[in-house]
Amino acid sequence: MFSRRLPLHWLAKTRPRLPLRQVRRAARLQSSQSPQASRVDRITSKLPKRLQKYTAGLRNAPVSHIVSFLILHELTAILPLVALFALFHYTTYVPISYMTEHFGEYVQGGIARFERYFSRKGWFGFGQEDSGAGTEKSEQAGSKSHAEEVVDKWRSGDRKYEILTEVALAYAVTKALLPLRIIFSVSATPWFARILIRARKMVTRKS
C-alpha cells in the first residue's frame, strides 16, 4: 500500500505565493498605518472609559478613515481655538472666573505654553526675558501663582497679557471640550473619508 501522505517538499512547492509587488505593497501599508494607529490610540486614550467604546472601531478601520479622523481631530482643535480667541478679544464676554474655578489647570497650562511660544517668536511684545521668568519669581515668592499674576495684568489693561490670557482661555475651553471633539471626529470620519477619496480621484484625473 502506498502512503496517502504527500511529501512535505511537494506541499511547499504547491503553496501559493503572493507576487513580490503585493508583498511590498502590504509591507508599506502596514508601516504607514502603524504610526497613525498609535497616534489614534494616544488620542482616544484621553477619553473616559465609558466613551472609549465609540472609538474602538478605529483600530481596524481603513487607512482613509484613520487619516480622516486625525485631520478632523486637528481641525476641531484649531478652529475652536481661533474662534474662541476672536470671541474673547472682540467682545466683552471673557469667562475667566468660571474657567479658572472649574478648569484652572487648563488655564495655567495655556498661559505657560503660549507665553513660552510668544516669547520664542517675539510676538505681541513678549521677549526671551518673559519665558518662564514669571513662574520662577512666583514660586520663589510663594504668594500668587504666575497664572494669577497674568490675569491681574490682563485686568489692568496690559495689552500683551490681554492677548495671552484670551489665547490661554480659548485653549482651556478647547481642552475641556476634548471628549466632545473626539466623539464628533469619530462620527464624521466616514463622511469626511468619502470627501477625501473623491478629492483625490479628481486630482489624479486632472494630473
KABELJO-V761437 format. One record per run of one state. SS is the DSSP state (H for helix, E for strand, C for the rest). FROM is the first residue (numbers start at 1). LEN is the number of residues. If there is no record, write none. Layout:
ss->SS from->FROM len->LEN
ss->SS from->FROM len->LEN
//
This chain:
ss->C from->1 len->7
ss->H from->8 len->7
ss->C from->15 len->5
ss->H from->20 len->25
ss->C from->45 len->4
ss->H from->49 len->6
ss->C from->55 len->1
ss->H from->56 len->5
ss->C from->61 len->2
ss->H from->63 len->28
ss->C from->91 len->5
ss->H from->96 len->7
ss->C from->103 len->1
ss->H from->104 len->18
ss->C from->122 len->6
ss->H from->128 len->3
ss->C from->131 len->2
ss->H from->133 len->9
ss->C from->142 len->4
ss->H from->146 len->10
ss->C from->156 len->3
ss->H from->159 len->18
ss->C from->177 len->1
ss->H from->178 len->29
ss->C from->207 len->1
//
